Amino acid sequence: MAAKPQCESEQEVRSWGFLHVFTWTDGPNAYYSPHSHAGLTTHLIRKGQLTMTYPKEKGSEKKTYTVGDRIDVEAGRVHEVWMGPEGCTYVIGE
């Protein structure tokens, strides 16, 4: 179950200074190959979990995030993402 209502989670992300905010859901075991974004992005986990690593960085290890965790990814930073067995719902701020 989500930690708080979706509208409150989206408002929280807006309060961090992000103008484009939306909620996204990925299905079980979804995968995003290594990629980057032009600007800073944030992810606030509402339900499920995701695991992320930075494959171009020496010594980078996979880290799993769960409900309530915030993950910021700097502009241009290459990252790779796996969703958990129950999928993942998260608020994205761009």
C-alpha positions as CSV (number, residue, x, y, z in Angstrom):
1,M,0.0,0.0,0.0
2,A,1.2,3.5,-0.8
3,A,2.6,5.6,2.1
4,K,0.3,8.5,1.4
5,P,-2.3,9.6,-1.2
6,Q,-1.0,10.1,-4.7
7,C,-1.9,13.8,-4.7
8,E,0.2,14.4,-1.6
9,S,3.2,12.5,-3.0
10,E,3.0,14.6,-6.2
11,Q,2.8,17.8,-4.1
12,E,5.8,16.7,-2.1
13,V,7.8,16.3,-5.3
14,R,6.7,19.7,-6.5
15,S,7.8,21.2,-3.2
16,W,11.3,20.0,-4.0
17,G,11.3,22.4,-7.0
18,F,10.3,20.1,-9.9
19,L,7.8,21.6,-12.4
20,H,6.9,18.5,-14.4
21,V,5.6,15.9,-11.9
22,F,3.6,12.7,-12.6
23,T,3.0,9.3,-11.2
24,W,4.2,6.2,-13.2
25,T,3.7,2.5,-12.7
26,D,5.8,-0.3,-14.1
27,G,4.8,-3.9,-14.2
28,P,6.5,-6.8,-12.4
29,N,10.2,-7.2,-13.3
30,A,10.2,-4.4,-15.9
31,Y,13.7,-3.3,-17.0
32,Y,15.2,-0.1,-18.3
33,S,18.5,-0.6,-20.1
34,P,21.3,1.9,-19.4
35,H,20.2,5.5,-20.2
36,S,20.4,9.1,-19.1
37,H,18.2,12.2,-19.0
38,A,18.9,15.8,-20.1
39,G,18.0,17.2,-16.7
40,L,17.9,16.3,-13.1
41,T,15.1,13.7,-12.3
42,T,13.8,12.5,-9.0
43,H,11.7,9.4,-8.1
44,L,9.6,9.0,-5.0
45,I,8.6,5.3,-4.5
46,R,4.9,4.9,-3.6
47,K,4.5,1.1,-4.0
48,G,6.7,-1.8,-4.7
49,Q,10.4,-1.5,-5.3
50,L,13.1,-0.7,-7.8
51,T,16.8,-1.5,-8.1
52,M,19.2,0.9,-9.7
53,T,22.9,1.0,-10.6
54,Y,25.2,3.3,-12.5
55,P,27.0,0.9,-15.0
56,K,29.5,3.4,-16.2
57,E,30.8,4.2,-12.7
58,K,33.6,2.0,-11.4
59,G,32.6,0.1,-8.3
60,S,28.9,1.0,-8.7
61,E,26.6,-1.6,-7.0
62,K,22.9,-2.3,-7.4
63,K,20.8,-0.6,-4.7
64,T,17.2,-1.4,-4.0
65,Y,14.7,1.3,-3.0
66,T,11.3,0.8,-1.4
67,V,8.2,2.8,-0.3
68,G,9.1,6.3,0.8
69,D,12.6,6.4,-0.7
70,R,13.7,9.3,-2.9
71,I,16.2,8.8,-5.7
72,D,17.8,11.7,-7.5
73,V,19.6,11.1,-10.8
74,E,21.7,14.0,-12.0
75,A,21.5,15.2,-15.6
76,G,23.6,13.0,-18.0
77,R,24.2,10.3,-15.3
78,V,23.8,6.8,-16.9
79,H,21.7,4.5,-14.9
80,E,20.1,1.1,-15.3
81,V,16.8,0.0,-13.5
82,W,15.0,-3.2,-12.6
83,M,11.5,-3.2,-11.0
84,G,10.7,-5.7,-8.3
85,P,8.5,-8.8,-8.6
86,E,5.3,-6.7,-7.7
87,G,6.2,-3.8,-10.0
88,C,6.7,-0.3,-8.8
89,T,4.7,2.9,-8.7
90,Y,6.6,6.1,-8.2
91,V,6.3,9.9,-8.6
92,I,8.7,11.4,-11.1
93,G,9.9,14.9,-11.0
94,E,11.7,16.6,-13.9
